[in-house]
Amino acid sequence: METTQIAERKLDVTILEPRMKHPTIFEWFDNMKGGDSFIIHNDHDPKPVYYQLLGERGNIFKFDYLEQGPEVWEVRITKLTPEEGETVGELVAKDYRKAQVFKKFGIDFCCGGKKSVAQVCKEKGISQDQLEAELVAMDEAEQNRQAEYDKWEPSFLADYIVNMHHKYVREAIPALYEYTTKIARVHGQRHPELLEVVKHFTNVANELESHMPKEERVLFPYIKQLDEAKKSGVKMEPAAFGSIQNPINMMEMEHDHAGRELEMIRELTNNYTLPADACATYTVAFKKLQEFEDDLFRHIHLENNILFPKAIEMEKEVVK
């Protein structure tokens, strides 16, 4: 006896008026029962729908990409039953940065990683709305980094570097100390390179912890003075340290030192390749180290290639 397969419902978002796109998706979603799904068809990435659903409905759905451009984007949205929901471990596996949020709330993403977010929040008396809001905020913060930095005024860019990158470094260092020393202690006998990883990370952490205050207390305030003088059309006396090129040379040399330490870590870990016996903490440590490296190189790029050249040109214009 032949069975007839029922075609999955598909919503073509491209034919809807812009103001009706999200409301229609929400209407379809709200009318589903747990376990049901539908596909949305679009001409661009519907990621904003994911954020809106998560923010307004909570973690009660799955969002699976079937096609990812460049012309056609299709996503299956599945409504979960109340007992379902992505587990803590699944969320960390998809985005290792979320481990930082779970750690803040005292949630075990390693041994207790098989529990759903709803279950963990219920057991620990944690506000699920607050936890999920922080997970969404982390995603949005990453998106906001993709700004057009070169168009920003030097003073604003300097503040951005302090508030985003310096803040990130200060928050990431304690967690990375903990992760790297833990995996070196547990796995160091089988993977002696982890002991070297701890050494190089300690070097780069010490370097940055002495480097950032120099920028915040000396170089960046001077750049802001130059920026203000340029806007006001006034001339400035030379700085006590002479040309701005002097502290910039020092900062760039320290950037090189930090970069070399991270390159050594990448070499020791074979580009952060995980061994077969890697546990969840091992995985998060490597992902977090890679994130730290990515952030630092973006941080150094903003200074060496955008902020510092602008500062040098401003000094030529406004210093007597």
C-alpha positions as CSV (number, residue, x, y, z in Angstrom):
1,M,0.0,0.0,0.0
2,E,1.5,3.4,-1.0
3,T,1.8,6.1,1.5
4,T,1.4,9.7,0.5
5,Q,4.1,12.1,1.9
6,I,2.6,15.4,2.9
7,A,4.7,18.3,1.6
8,E,6.1,20.6,4.3
9,R,4.5,24.0,4.3
10,K,6.6,26.8,2.8
11,L,6.1,30.6,3.3
12,D,7.5,32.7,0.5
13,V,8.5,35.9,2.3
14,T,9.6,37.6,-0.9
15,I,6.0,38.2,-2.1
16,L,4.9,39.8,1.2
17,E,4.9,43.6,1.9
18,P,7.8,44.5,4.1
19,R,5.6,45.5,7.0
20,M,3.9,42.1,6.8
21,K,7.0,39.8,6.7
22,H,7.7,39.3,10.4
23,P,4.0,39.4,11.6
24,T,3.2,36.7,9.1
25,I,6.1,34.5,10.2
26,F,5.0,34.9,13.8
27,E,1.4,34.1,12.9
28,W,2.5,30.9,11.2
29,F,4.7,30.0,14.2
30,D,2.0,30.8,16.8
31,N,-0.5,28.6,15.0
32,M,1.8,25.5,15.1
33,K,1.7,22.8,17.7
34,G,4.9,21.4,19.3
35,G,6.8,19.3,16.8
36,D,5.3,21.1,13.7
37,S,7.5,23.0,11.3
38,F,7.4,25.2,8.2
39,I,10.0,26.6,5.8
40,I,10.5,30.3,5.1
41,H,11.8,31.2,1.6
42,N,13.6,34.5,1.3
43,D,16.1,36.5,-0.8
44,H,18.4,37.4,2.1
45,D,19.5,35.9,5.4
46,P,16.5,35.9,7.7
47,K,18.6,35.9,10.9
48,P,16.7,38.9,12.3
49,V,13.7,36.6,12.5
50,Y,15.7,34.3,14.7
51,Y,16.6,37.1,17.1
52,Q,13.0,38.4,17.2
53,L,11.6,34.9,17.8
54,L,14.1,34.2,20.6
55,G,13.5,37.6,22.2
56,E,9.6,37.4,22.0
57,R,8.9,33.7,22.2
58,G,12.0,32.3,24.0
59,N,14.0,29.2,23.3
60,I,11.1,27.1,22.0
61,F,12.1,26.6,18.4
62,K,14.8,25.3,16.1
63,F,16.1,27.4,13.3
64,D,17.8,25.2,10.7
65,Y,19.3,26.6,7.5
66,L,18.5,24.6,4.3
67,E,20.0,27.1,1.8
68,Q,22.3,30.0,2.6
69,G,22.4,32.3,-0.5
70,P,23.6,34.1,-2.2
71,E,20.2,34.4,-4.0
72,V,18.0,32.0,-2.1
73,W,17.8,31.5,1.6
74,E,15.6,28.8,3.2
75,V,15.2,28.0,6.9
76,R,13.1,25.4,8.6
77,I,11.5,26.7,11.8
78,T,10.4,23.9,14.1
79,K,8.3,24.5,17.2
80,L,9.5,22.5,20.1
81,T,7.4,20.7,22.6
82,P,7.6,22.0,26.2
83,E,9.9,19.2,27.2
84,E,12.3,19.9,24.3
85,G,14.7,22.7,23.7
86,E,18.4,23.0,22.8
87,T,20.6,21.7,25.5
88,V,23.3,23.8,27.2
89,G,25.9,21.5,25.6
90,E,24.4,22.0,22.1
91,L,24.4,25.8,22.5
92,V,28.0,25.8,23.5
93,A,29.0,23.4,20.7
94,K,27.3,25.8,18.2
95,D,28.8,28.9,19.7
96,Y,31.6,28.5,22.2
97,R,31.2,32.1,23.4
98,K,28.0,31.2,25.1
99,A,30.0,29.2,27.7
100,Q,31.0,32.6,29.2
101,V,27.3,33.4,29.8
102,F,26.5,29.9,31.3
103,K,29.6,30.2,33.6
104,K,28.4,33.6,34.8
105,F,25.1,32.0,35.9
106,G,26.9,29.0,37.5
107,I,25.6,26.6,34.9
108,D,27.7,23.5,34.1
109,F,28.1,23.3,30.3
110,C,30.3,20.2,30.6
111,C,29.0,17.4,32.7
112,G,25.5,19.0,32.9
113,G,25.5,20.0,29.2
114,K,22.7,17.5,28.3
115,K,20.0,19.5,30.1
116,S,17.9,22.0,28.3
117,V,18.1,25.7,29.2
118,A,14.6,25.5,30.6
119,Q,15.4,22.6,32.8
120,V,18.6,24.1,34.1
121,C,16.9,27.4,34.8
122,K,14.1,25.7,36.7
123,E,16.5,23.6,38.8
124,K,18.7,26.6,39.7
125,G,15.9,29.1,40.1
126,I,17.4,31.3,37.4
127,S,15.4,33.6,35.2
128,Q,15.2,32.0,31.8
129,D,14.3,35.4,30.2
130,Q,17.4,37.0,31.7
131,L,19.7,34.2,30.6
132,E,18.3,34.2,27.1
133,A,18.5,38.0,26.9
134,E,22.3,37.8,27.7
135,L,22.8,35.0,25.0
136,V,21.0,37.2,22.4
137,A,23.0,40.3,23.5
138,M,26.2,38.4,22.9
139,D,25.1,37.7,19.4
140,E,24.2,41.3,18.8
141,A,27.5,42.6,20.2
142,E,29.4,40.5,17.7
143,Q,27.3,41.9,14.9
144,N,28.0,45.5,16.1
145,R,31.7,44.9,15.7
146,Q,31.3,44.9,11.9
147,A,31.1,48.7,11.7
148,E,32.9,50.9,9.2
149,Y,35.7,51.9,11.6
150,D,37.6,54.0,9.1
151,K,34.8,56.6,9.0
152,W,34.8,57.2,12.7
153,E,36.4,60.2,14.4
154,P,39.7,59.4,16.1
155,S,38.4,60.2,19.6
156,F,35.4,57.9,19.1
157,L,37.6,55.1,17.7
158,A,39.9,55.4,20.7
159,D,36.9,55.2,23.1
160,Y,35.6,52.2,21.1
161,I,38.9,50.4,21.4
162,V,38.9,50.9,25.2
163,N,35.3,50.0,25.7
164,M,35.1,47.0,23.4
165,H,38.6,45.5,23.0
166,H,40.3,46.5,26.2
167,K,37.2,45.5,28.1
168,Y,37.1,42.2,26.3
169,V,40.7,41.4,27.1
170,R,40.3,42.2,30.8
171,E,37.2,40.0,31.0
172,A,38.6,37.1,28.9
173,I,42.0,36.8,30.6
174,P,40.8,35.3,34.0
175,A,38.6,32.7,32.2
176,L,41.4,31.8,29.9
177,Y,43.8,31.4,32.8
178,E,41.4,29.0,34.4
179,Y,40.6,27.0,31.2
180,T,44.3,26.7,30.1
181,T,45.6,25.8,33.5
182,K,42.8,23.3,34.0
183,I,43.4,21.4,30.7
184,A,47.2,21.5,31.3
185,R,46.7,19.9,34.7
186,V,44.2,17.3,33.5
187,H,45.6,16.5,30.0
188,G,49.2,17.7,30.3
189,Q,50.7,14.3,30.7
190,R,49.3,13.1,27.3
191,H,49.6,16.5,25.7
192,P,52.7,18.3,27.1
193,E,52.3,21.1,24.6
194,L,49.5,22.4,26.9
195,L,52.1,23.4,29.5
196,E,53.7,25.6,26.9
197,V,50.4,27.0,25.9
198,V,49.9,28.2,29.5
199,K,53.3,29.8,29.5
200,H,52.7,31.7,26.3
201,F,49.2,32.8,27.3
202,T,50.6,34.1,30.6
203,N,53.2,36.1,28.7
204,V,50.6,37.7,26.4
205,A,48.3,38.4,29.3
206,N,51.1,40.1,31.3
207,E,52.1,42.1,28.2
208,L,48.6,43.3,27.6
209,E,47.9,44.1,31.2
210,S,50.8,46.5,31.2
211,H,50.2,47.7,27.6
212,M,46.6,48.9,27.8
213,P,47.0,51.4,30.7
214,K,49.8,53.1,28.7
215,E,47.3,53.7,25.9
216,E,44.5,54.7,28.2
217,R,46.5,57.1,30.3
218,V,48.9,58.6,27.8
219,L,48.5,58.0,24.1
220,F,44.7,58.0,23.7
221,P,44.2,61.2,25.8
222,Y,46.8,62.9,23.6
223,I,45.0,61.7,20.4
224,K,41.8,63.2,21.8
225,Q,43.6,66.5,22.4
226,L,44.9,66.5,18.8
227,D,41.4,65.7,17.6
228,E,39.8,68.6,19.6
229,A,42.5,71.0,18.5
230,K,41.9,70.1,14.9
231,K,38.2,70.7,15.2
232,S,38.7,74.0,17.0
233,G,41.4,75.2,14.6
234,V,44.0,75.9,17.3
235,K,47.6,75.0,17.6
236,M,49.2,72.8,20.4
237,E,52.5,72.7,22.0
238,P,54.6,69.5,21.5
239,A,54.0,66.8,24.0
240,A,56.5,65.9,26.7
241,F,57.3,62.7,25.0
242,G,58.1,64.5,21.7
243,S,56.5,63.3,18.5
244,I,53.6,61.0,18.8
245,Q,55.6,58.6,16.7
246,N,57.6,57.7,19.8
247,P,54.8,56.2,21.9
248,I,53.3,54.7,18.7
249,N,56.5,52.9,18.0
250,M,56.5,51.5,21.6
251,M,52.8,50.4,21.3
252,E,53.4,48.7,17.9
253,M,56.5,46.9,19.2
254,E,54.3,45.5,22.1
255,H,51.6,44.6,19.7
256,D,54.2,42.5,17.8
257,H,55.3,40.8,21.0
258,A,51.7,39.8,21.9
259,G,51.1,38.7,18.4
260,R,54.1,36.4,18.4
261,E,53.0,34.8,21.7
262,L,49.7,34.0,20.1
263,E,51.3,32.7,17.0
264,M,53.3,30.3,19.2
265,I,50.1,29.0,20.8
266,R,48.6,28.5,17.3
267,E,51.7,26.6,16.3
268,L,51.7,24.4,19.4
269,T,48.1,23.5,19.0
270,N,48.3,22.8,15.3
271,N,45.9,25.7,14.5
272,Y,43.7,24.8,17.5
273,T,43.1,21.2,16.4
274,L,41.4,19.3,19.1
275,P,42.7,15.8,20.0
276,A,40.3,12.8,20.1
277,D,40.3,12.8,23.9
278,A,39.3,16.5,24.2
279,C,36.6,17.2,26.9
280,A,34.1,20.1,26.8
281,T,36.5,22.4,28.8
282,Y,39.4,21.5,26.4
283,T,37.1,22.4,23.4
284,V,36.0,25.7,25.0
285,A,39.6,26.6,25.9
286,F,40.7,26.2,22.3
287,K,37.7,28.1,20.9
288,K,38.2,30.9,23.5
289,L,41.9,31.1,22.7
290,Q,41.0,31.4,19.0
291,E,38.4,34.1,19.7
292,F,41.0,35.9,21.9
293,E,43.5,35.8,19.0
294,D,40.9,37.1,16.5
295,D,39.8,39.9,18.8
296,L,43.4,40.9,19.5
297,F,44.3,41.0,15.8
298,R,41.2,43.1,15.0
299,H,42.2,45.3,18.0
300,I,45.7,45.7,16.7
301,H,44.5,46.4,13.1
302,L,42.3,49.3,14.4
303,E,45.2,50.9,16.1
304,N,48.1,50.2,13.8
305,N,46.3,50.7,10.5
306,I,43.6,53.2,11.3
307,L,43.9,55.2,14.6
308,F,47.7,55.6,14.7
309,P,48.1,56.9,11.0
310,K,45.2,59.4,11.6
311,A,46.9,60.6,14.8
312,I,50.2,61.1,13.1
313,E,48.6,63.2,10.4
314,M,46.6,65.3,13.0
315,E,49.8,66.0,14.9
316,K,51.4,67.4,11.7
317,E,48.5,69.8,11.3
318,V,48.0,71.1,14.8
319,V,51.3,70.9,16.7
320,K,53.5,74.1,16.5
